[in-house]
Amino acid sequence: MEGQETLKNPPESSDNHLPATTTTTTTEEVEEDINTALDLTSYQLHDLDSVELPPTLVELDLTANRLSQLDPRITLLSHLKKLSLRQNLFDDAGIDSLSSSHAISGLEELVLRDNKLTKIPDVSIFKNLLVFDVSFNEIPSSSGLSKVSNTLLELYVSKNEVTKIEEIEHFHELQILELGSNRLRVMENLETLINLQELWLGRNRIKAVNLCGLKCIKKLSLQSNRLTSMKGCEECVALEELYLSHNGITKMEGLSTLANLRVLDIASNKLTAIEDIEKLARLEDLWLNDNQIASLEDMAEAVAGSRETITTIYLEHNPCAKSPNYTATLRQILSNIQQIDSQVFA
């Protein structure tokens, strides 16, 4: 995803901490795993001539190889549910055989990310498809998505050259839509995505927020677009994470109704004050660095509802960050703060 990711580091694991009990794996179980799942990631294979493909395979991962043509044996794997061809050299012709492979029509997850595709492949044969990923290709249009099954839960078309959101109206079950790093200018045709929970549109050319009446979205990213206003999110009351960094936003607004908001990222904009978040009682991470916020004078009032919940705040590269006792003032206001800018507290 192109949203600002993990804000806190997970605890490091240690080989010294072994489980108290161990589970014995039988030879039969090992053989069953081998016969149902095959992971050939990063073998730099140019073809699969030397590879045995058990007919019982349910999962086949061919990520990071040098494949350009689909091995015909793959199209005969009638039990196959997950197929990853990520990071290979497939062009449109190289995967043509997928369109007529009735034996694998039960496929639920198809990953074609990071190849050389110039169009959405015809995957209409897969009536139970849940995950479809064609990110990091050379696709100029979303034309062809109308043939993708309406059972789809996750759709990834990031890092292509798509100019318009279209042919997605039938995805009533869709939960995740990723269209970051394209050439989109308008948010449109989202009205029927009534179950959408995550919308990732960073690194496009969008000038205005338009969620088309959707109210169930939990994660929204519009980082690195051309926004000058953040109006348009007011009715998204389920929203938990909002990423709007690297735009031209001048005022914090439309936030007071977002009672479930936990993460708010408005870094690298043109803000001069912290506003409209005093009623938010669940806010944990607040990113306001690289703006024009002059003072901490009204800080306590600005974050009144979340003084006990905010654990991470970024305000560096604002004029207020140069004020005397900057860190001490924030620690006094935010009773459970764990991180201020890059400084982490025990």
Stockholm file with secondary structure:
# STOCKHOLM 1.0

chainA/1-346         MEGQETLKNPPESSDNHLPATTTTTTTEEVEEDINTALDLTSYQLHDLDSVELPPTLVELDLTANRLSQLDPRITLLSHLKKLSLRQNLFDDAGIDSLSSSHAISGLEELVLRDNKLTKIPDVSIFKNLLVFDVSFNEIPSSSGLSKVSNTLLELYVSKNEVTKIEEIEHFHELQILELGSNRLRVMENLETLINLQELWLGRNRIKAVNLCGLKCIKKLSLQSNRLTSMKGCEECVALEELYLSHNGITKMEGLSTLANLRVLDIASNKLTAIEDIEKLARLEDLWLNDNQIASLEDMAEAVAGSRETITTIYLEHNPCAKSPNYTATLRQILSNIQQIDSQVFA
#=GR chainA/1-346 SS CCSCCCSSCCCCCCTTCCCSSCCCCCHHHHHHHHHHEEECTTCCCSCSTTCCCCTTCSEEECCSSCCCSCCGGGGGCTTCCEEECCSSCCCTGGGGGGGGCGGGTTCCEEECCSSCCSSCCCCTTCTTCCEEECCSSCCCCCTTGGGSCTTCCEEECCSSCCCSCCSCTTCTTCCEEECCSSCCCCCCSCTTCTTCCEEECCSSCCCSCCCTTCCCCCEEECCSSCCSCCTTCTTCTTCCEEECCSSCCCCCCSCTTCTTCCEEECCSSCCCSCCSCTTCSSCCEEECCSSCCCCSTTHHHHTGGGTTTCCEEECTTSGGGGSTTHHHHHHHHCTTCCEETTEECC
#=GC SS_cons         CCSCCCSSCCCCCCTTCCCSSCCCCCHHHHHHHHHHEEECTTCCCSCSTTCCCCTTCSEEECCSSCCCSCCGGGGGCTTCCEEECCSSCCCTGGGGGGGGCGGGTTCCEEECCSSCCSSCCCCTTCTTCCEEECCSSCCCCCTTGGGSCTTCCEEECCSSCCCSCCSCTTCTTCCEEECCSSCCCCCCSCTTCTTCCEEECCSSCCCSCCCTTCCCCCEEECCSSCCSCCTTCTTCTTCCEEECCSSCCCCCCSCTTCTTCCEEECCSSCCCSCCSCTTCSSCCEEECCSSCCCCSTTHHHHTGGGTTTCCEEECTTSGGGGSTTHHHHHHHHCTTCCEETTEECC
//
